[in-house]
Amino acid sequence: MDKPLGPAHIKAALFDFDGTLADTERFGIELDEEAYAYYGITPTEAEKASLSGTDGLESIPALFHAHGLGVSAEEFFAHRRPSDVIYQELPIKASPGAREVMRRLRAAGARIAVVSTTRHALVETALGRIGLADLVDVVIGGDDVEHHKPNPEPYARALEKLATTPAEAVAFEDSPSGVASAQAAGVYTFGFTGSCVPQELPAADERFHSFEELAK
């Protein structure tokens, strides 16, 4: 069966933040590695990537279980520097071409939302630091919802804030949990495979490697 076509007229464009709009995930992995070292394990690259796009409540215990350890997300984060430093201090940058894609969507009449598992205030701080804040109408952070990705609530909340239906929206995601979240909310989803922690994202409706491709 052919995959459905995207909306003929896009009224809302919903962007994941970490790994999609900005190169934060490589810094997150560096912080993760401090905690891995504390517990004396060396996860594979695939295991490290498994935390991307999640809140860690399930993915972290699963990773440590694979290494014969029972470690909760709370215990893990107790031995890891807070992620706040990534959004407030470290040299994050916007993904190449992302600003141009967002600018063109707005020029065509679409409103823009950022839908993230990261805390609302940190996302807003980071958007300002990477020069995208002026293009964003709505931010949905992890503290704005009860259920995180892959649950559809984050995307459903963004659509509600934008007063837009799923049939009039598209989403841009770089992780399986993010793709699942957007699609569960009924949104046509583009899978970004050009992240610093690239994933294949076979479930995405379409895939692209660079925002610069879309900006042409």
C-alpha positions, 0 to 999 in steps of 0.5 A: 500500500502506498504511503499517504500524501502530505497535506496539500496546504500546510497550516502548521509545521511541528519541529522536534528540537533535540537532534532535529532543529539543533545539534544538542544530542552529541553534547547529551551523549557526552554527559551520558558518558560521565554516568556510564563511566560511574557505573563502569559500562561502555554502551554501544553506539546503538545503545547510546542512540536508544536514549534519543528522543525519550525521557529516559524513564524506560530507555535508561533501565533497558540500557543498563539491564542489557549490561546486567545492572538495575539502574533507574533513570533517577539514579542515572541522572544523579551521576550526570551533569544536568542537561541545562548546561547544553541549552544555556552554555554549550556551543549548540547551533541550528541545523544547516538549512533549518531557518530557511525551511522554517522561514519559507513555511511561515511565508506560505502561511504556516504557523510553527511549533517546536515539540520537545521532551526537553523543559519548555524554558530550556527550549526557549532559551536554546531557540534564542541562542541559535537564532530561531526564536523569531520564527516559532509561534508555540513551544511544547516542552516536556513539562507542558504535558503529562505523557511524553513521546511516543505518546501522541499528547505532545503533538496533539497539544501543539495542534490544539495551541495552533488551532490546526487539524492533523490533516493540515500539519506536518512534523519533522522528527529524528527519532523513532519515538518522535516519529511514533508520537507525531504519527499517533497524533495523525500528523504526516511526518518527515524523518530527519536522518542527518542528525549527529545520532542518525537513525533510519526511521523506516516508519516515517512517511518521508525521510530527508538527510538535510534541511538544505535539501528541503530549502532548495 
